Amino acid sequence: DFAHTETKKFTENMEKIISLTKEELYKNVPPSVLISTILPIKAAPFVFTERSARRIIEEINPAIRNLSDKLDLPLLDNFKLFKNHPEWLADGVHPNEQGYQAMADNWFALLTQFISKKSISSEKTGFIYHKSYLEHDTGKNHPEKAERLKAIIKHLKEKGLLSQVIHIQPKPAPLKWITTIHTQKYVKEVKQSCQDGKGYLHSSDTVICSHSYEVARLAVGGVLKAIDAVMDGKVRNAFCAIRPPGHHALKDKAMGFCLFNNVAIGARYIQKKYGLSKVLIVDWDVHHGNGTQAAFYNDPTVLYFGVHQYSFYPGSGSEEEKGTGKGSGYNINVPLLAGSGDKEYIKIFKEKLKPKALEFNPDFIIVSAGFDAYKDDPLGGMKVTAKGFAELTRDVKEIAEKCCNGRLVSVLEGGYNLDGLAKSVETHISVLQE
């Protein structure tokens, strides 16, 4: 029992060291972490007992290997290297000259492989998707249905894009990140409502089922994993094909098909986990992102830029809504009349978004990528084409490259014409890959 407790403590301490290294010591450019097993030492007077030597083999090294798997860290197996060459240990504990050379060669081989792999991966776009996102069952007649993601995946496969991206597996978001935006009481309400079999939450359009709470956590988790991949240099940027969407969700209220505000939580995650100061959120969904706006309305560290049809659901998003207190001027709405298309959107991005964004100089950019401004969308009245979304993507990507080393994560919001949604996501990802 004592040995088990000590090994558990060792693992916890190692995790803390890794976390501190990533989150505190190098906040602006978090380092990559590689770990190694311990050499097969022998018992030596005044240094290691027989019990200590055996514990490394039976407890500590297995714990290190488990940690590598859990945290997805590259592992160097120096134990195996020296086990096959006991003559490389001068005194049974320390390597001799030949041993140090072998260990250096071993590290060099891993680093070369790791750097090469990282260099290749970091030039690609990450793609977040999980089949469990389909389990949020809203019914056949609801516009925000599983067929949206099915259409995207089918189209990307047919176009060959799905094989070109780096696939990133999401995990359910820890509650500590969700409650950076939502109240604990509200999170419990979402969970309980789903467990109780309720058909909707707070408004009849926000349909839920027994799986919705876990799927919503997985949606948030997809955004967090995308951010991790960008920050760790595994990908250059990422697109999150997730549902349910999030930009209408308030701190204590569900609305507009949204349960948890994926993008808002992502912004706080960037700031709190990675220590980056400023986040730009660009929301081009046809509906105003009232939930995201509310989350940062008095916060000068998050610049919210929303372009949307007005006056339209949910009724907010006027030019006069500019933020309050220290956040005054950091909330920018560009309301547009129905019928606006590529020309109007592109002009706004070049003349309004770019100057404000470059002045703000963000450390990271998140896009609330709703594709319901598409010309044939049943819930919108705009005329944006798939090519138009490509141009908007190009503008945002250019800002990311100028301000924050290309750090950009795009998150699916609306988009309800299945063909238009799929084509728009195709052009969006194609530009992210350029």
C-alpha positions, 0 to 999 in steps of 0.5 A: 500500500505504501509503495502504491501511494508513493508511485501515485504521488510520483505520477501526480508530481510529474503531471504537475511539473509538466503542467507548470512547464507548459502553462507557467514557465513559457506562457507565450510559446509553450514548450513541447515535453518529452519524457524518458524512462529511468535506467536499469540501476543496480543496488549500490552502497549508500545510493540505492537499495535492492528495493529501490532498484526493483521499484524502478522496474516494477512501478516507476517506469510503468508509471512513466509509460502510462503518463506518456500515453495519457498525456500524448508525450513522446517517450524515450526508452533509455531503460530498454537501451541500457538493459541490453548493454549493462556494460555501459553503466560504470558503477551500476548507476551512472553511465560510462563514456560509451553509455553517455554517447549511446544515450545522446544518440538515442535522444538525438534520434527521437528529437530528429524524428519528433521535430521532423514530424512536428514540422510536417504536421504544423503545416497542416490543418487539424480537423475535429469530429466525433461520431458521438456528435450525431447522438444529440437527437433533435428530431428529423424536422429540426434544422440543427440535426445530425444530417448537417455533420453527415453532409459535411463528412460525406462531401469532404470525403468525396473531394479528398479533403478528409484525407489531407487534414490531421484528425484530432480526437475530442474528449469531454471538456472538464467542468472547470473550463465550462464554468469559466463561462457558465454558472455551476447551477446552469451546468447542473441544470443542463445535465439534470434536464437531459437525464430527466428526459426533457424535450427542450431547455428554456426555449422550444427551439433548443431541443435536447435528448438524453445524450445532449449534455455529454455531446455538448461537453464533447463539443466544447472538448473538441474546441479545447483539443483544437486549441491544444493542437495549435498551441503545441505546434501539431497543426497550423490551424483547425476546423471543429465540425461539432454540434450543438452550436454555442454562440447564443448560449448565455452564462445561465440560459440555453437558446437558439439551439445552443447549450454551452458557448463553445467559442467563449469557453475556448477563449477563456481556455486560451487565456487561462491555460496558455497565458495568452492575453488577447483573443479575437473572436470573429462571428460571421453566422447570420444570427448575432452571437449574443451569448459570446457578446455577453460573456466579454461585454466589459472585457478589453482582452477579448475583441468580439467582431460580429457581422450578421443579418439585422434585425433578426434573431435574437434581436441583438447586435446593433452598432450601438452595442460596443461594450461597457466599462473597460470593455468599451470599444472591444465589442464591434457589431456590423448589422447588415440588411437581408440580401447582402452577399459576397461583395458586402461581406468582403468589403466589411472584412477588409475595411472594418475587421482588418484595421480593428484586428491589426490594431488589437493585435490578438494572440489567438483568433477563434472564428464562430463559423456559421454558414447560414449566411449562404445564399440558399439557407432556409433560416437566413436571408443573405446571399453569401456563396461558398467562394465568398466564405473562402474570401472571408476565411482568407482575410481572417487567416491573413490577420492570424499570420500577421498577428499571432503566428497563424494561430486560428481555430474555426468552430462550426455554428449554423448552416442549414442548407446541407449542400451549401453547408458542405460546399462552404466548409469545403472552401473554408478548409481549403483556404485554411490549408493554403 
